[in-house]
Amino acid sequence: MVSTDERIAPQEGVSAFDLAAYLKQQKAIVEAELDRSLTVVAPEKIYESMRYSLLAGGKRLRPILCLATCELMGGTLEMALPTACALEMIHTMSLIHDDLPAMDNDDYRRGRLTNHKVYGDDIAILAGDGLLAYAFEYVAVNTREVPAERTLQAIARLARAVGAAGLVGGQTIDLESEGKSDITLETLRFIHTHKTGALLEACVTSGAILAGAGAEDLQRLAKYATNIGLAFQIVDDILDITATPEELGKTAGKDIKAQKATFPSLLGLEASRTEADRLIEEAIASLEPYGTKAEPLCALARYITSRKN
């Protein structure tokens, strides 16, 4: 697997891209906007529950990808920031619901108690519903300096990614596959390109759409996103076996306990690492036409296979 060094080695004549500084800067922007986006009003309990999970930290990789692609296509942070925050709201909803007893039944997320362990199953379900609905409202109301047609296209991408054609569909097959010993690699790829990859693709393409990207650019970026999305899930599968609960911030070994098919269970650890690396290199290759302007996206792709949680 690639090096964990977050300073990307320079090519000849090109200065190193400081990924650590870039992540810190972009994450600070996203965190501040998320904090502003959601205040506690009556009924206080549901807003507190929504904020509890939304502001629980994390890498903020999804909103950062959205901001990066918007800038790559000539847009600004301000154009994409509402959509970036909406993507984090949708992602947070998926985590809240995924942790519920009826789903993965987990007690910890990002190093602290899951939403339903603090607020109860009922409020956790409603908090996820509230974040999902608010995500679309936030894009529609707060997006500035973007033609309405582009904003609508971005909203449509988000909606498709989270619905039965994306995350919900992938989660359904994932649940149906638990405990089965005949799950194929094709089925596993379907699960993860929908459950994880669809939202990551929406992150990448929505930022580009807001900036006015054309069909050819969107095709390249979608290929990049598909590859990093699958690599992201392969690394998740590996970390579930190799990382400690402290490193993960959540329970380790859940996949084995739930008898889930994973890339390591089908391919083995080393072959899974090799496949993740191959996908990342393919993702980076798809960005070659953009030259050094794509450095943030290339660095983010490499970060996916070097992460420890």
N, C-alpha and C positions, 0 to 999 in steps of 0.2 A: 504494500500500500504506500501511497506517496508520503513524503515527509510531512511532519506536523508543523513545520516552520511556516508562520503566517506571513513572512516576507517573501514574496515571489521572486525567484532568481531572474535577473535581467537577461534579455537577449542582447546580442552585440549592438551597442549604440542606443540601448533603451534603458532608462533608469528603472530600478526595482519598484514594484508597486507595493506599498505598505498596506497590506490587507487589515492588519490589526488596527491601525489608525483609521482606516476607512470604515470598518465595522463599528468602531467606537463612536465615530462622528455620526454615521447614519442611524445607529441605534438610538443615540441621544435625541435626534430629531423626531424619530418615531415615538419614543417613550413620552416625550413632552406633548406631542399631539394627541396620543392616546389618553393621557391624563386629562387634557382639556376637553376631549371629545365626550366624556361621560362623567357627569356629576351626580351626586346623590340627591334625589328629590323624592317626594312621596309617590308610591309606597317605598320607603327607605330600604326595606329588606332585599327586594329584588335588585335594586341598583347596587347595593353593597355586594351582593353575590356576583353580579356581573363584573364589577370592578375587581373583586377579589381574584378572579381568574384572569381577566384581561391585563391586569397590571402585575401579574406574578413573575414577570421577567421572561427569560428565554432568549434565544438568539435573535429573534425578529428577522429571520432569514427571508421570510415571504414578503413582507413589506419592503425590505431592502432590495430584493430582486426587482420588484415593481419600480422602485425609484431608479434603479440602475438602468433598466431598459428604456425608461422614459428619457433619461438623459442621453443614452446612447443614440436614440432616434432624434435628438435635437430638442427635446422638451425640457421642462424645468421641474425641480422638486415640487414646487407649489402646485403644478398641474396634476401631479400624481399622488400627492400626499393623502387626500381623502380616500382614494381607492386603496392606497397602501394600508391605511388604518382599517378600512373595511375588510381587507384580506386577513388581517390579524384578528379581527372580530370573528370572522367565519372560522378561522383556524382554532380560535379559543373555544367556540361553540362545539367544534368537533371533538376537542379534548375533553370538555366537560361531559358530553354525552358518551364518549368512548369509555370513560372511567366508571360509568354507572354499573351497578350490579347486573343489570340485564345485558350489558355489553362485555367489557373486559374486566370489570369489577376490581378496580385498583384503588388503593388507599392513598397513594402519594403521586404527586405531579410537580415537577420543577422543585423538588426538595421540600415540599410541604403538603399538608393534607389536601386531598382532592375536594372539589366543590361540594359534592354530596355528603362527604364526611363532616363538613362544617355546617352546611345549611339544610341538609336533608335531600333525599331523592327528588321530592316534589319541586322544591325551589331550584335545584340544580337543572332540572329539565326546563323550567321556565326561564332560567338565566340564559341557557343556551338558545332557547327560542327568541328571547329578547335581543340577544347579540346578533343573531342571524337577521332578524327583521331590521334592526337598527343599522346594520352594515349597508344595506341598500339605500336606506334613507340618507345615510351620511354621505354617500357618493353623490346622490341626486341633489342634495341641498347645498353641499359645500364645494363641489368642483367648480373652479374658476378658470377663465381664460382658455376654455376648451369648447369647441363647437358641440352643440347638443347631440348631434349625430354620433360623434366619437364617444361621448359619455354613455349614451345608450348602448353602443356596441360593447363598451367595457362592462357595463352592468349585465348585459346578456352573457358575456363570457363567465362572469362570476356566478351567475345563476345556474348555468349549465354545469359548471365545475362542481358545484355543491349538491346538485340534484341526483336523480336516478341514473342519469347518463355519466355521472362522475363519482363523487365521494360516496353518496348513498348506495349506488349500485355496487361499488367495490366492497363496501362494508357488508352488504347483504351476502355476497358470495363468500366473503371472509368468514362470516358467522356460519353459513351453511357448510363450509369446508372443515370446520373444527372436528377433530376426532377421526377424520377419514384418512385412510392410508393410501388412497389411490389418486391423490391430487397431483396433477401433472404440472410441469414447468410452465406450460401455456396458460393453465388456469391461474397459477401463482402470478405470472406476469399481468394477466388481466386484472386480478385483485389490486395489485399495487400501482399499475398505471392509472387506475380509477380512484382508488382510495387515497393514495398519496400524490400520484403524478398529476392528476387532473387539476388540483388546486395550484400546484407549483406551475403548471403550464399557464393557468389563468393569471398568476402573478407576473410572469414574464410577458405574456402577450398583451395583457390589459395596459401595462405601462407603455408599451410600444404603440398601441392603438391610440391612447390619449395624446401621444406626440405626433400622430399622423403617419405612422408607418404604412408602407404599401404591402401588397400581397406577398411579394418575394421576401421582404424582410420578415414578415410574420411567419412565413414557412420556415425560414432558417431558425428563427427564435423558438418556434414550436418544437423543432427537432432538438435544439439545445435543451429545452425544458423537459421534454420527454426523457432524454437520456439522464439528466441530473436527477429527475424524479425517481427513476428506477434505481439509480445508484444510491440515492438517499435511503430508500427502503432496504436495499441490500445491506448497507452499513448498519441500519437500525437492527436488522436481523442478527448481524454479527455481534453488535454491542449487547444485545439481549443475552448472549451466551458468554461473552468475554469480559464485560464491564461489571463493576460492583454497583449496588444500589446507590451508594454515595456519589459515584461518578455519573450515573444516569439521572439521579434526582427522582427516580421512581423504582418500583419493584423490578428486579432483574429475574430472568428465567421464566417470564410469564408465558412465552410462546410454547416452551416445552411442556409446562404444566397444563396449558389449554389444548395440547396436542395439535398445534397449528403447523401446517406446512410452511417451511421457510426456505430461503435460498441455501443456507448451510445444511439444512436437513436433506435437501435434494441434491446439492452439488458438493457439499463439504466446505469447510472454512476457507481453505486456500483458493479453491476454484471460485468461491464467492467473492473473495478479495480481488482476484484477477478480473472477474467480470465487472465489478464496480469500477476498477481502474480503466478498463476498456471503454465503458460507457462515458466516463468523464473525458477521456481523450477524444472520443467521437463528438461530444458536446462542444469541446474547445475547438475542434476542427471546423465545426459549422460556423464559427464566428470569425474565421480567417479573413473574410472580405472587409471586416471593420478595422483590422490592424490594431494599433495600440489603444484605440478608443474603447475596445472591448476588454481591456485589462481588468476592470472590476468584475465583470461576469466570468472571465476565465479564472480569476483568483477565487471567486465564490464557488465555482465548480470544484476546484482542487480542495477547497476547504471541506467540502461535503465528505470526501473520503478520508480526511485526516482528523475529523472531529472525534471527541471522546464521549459525547453525550448527545 
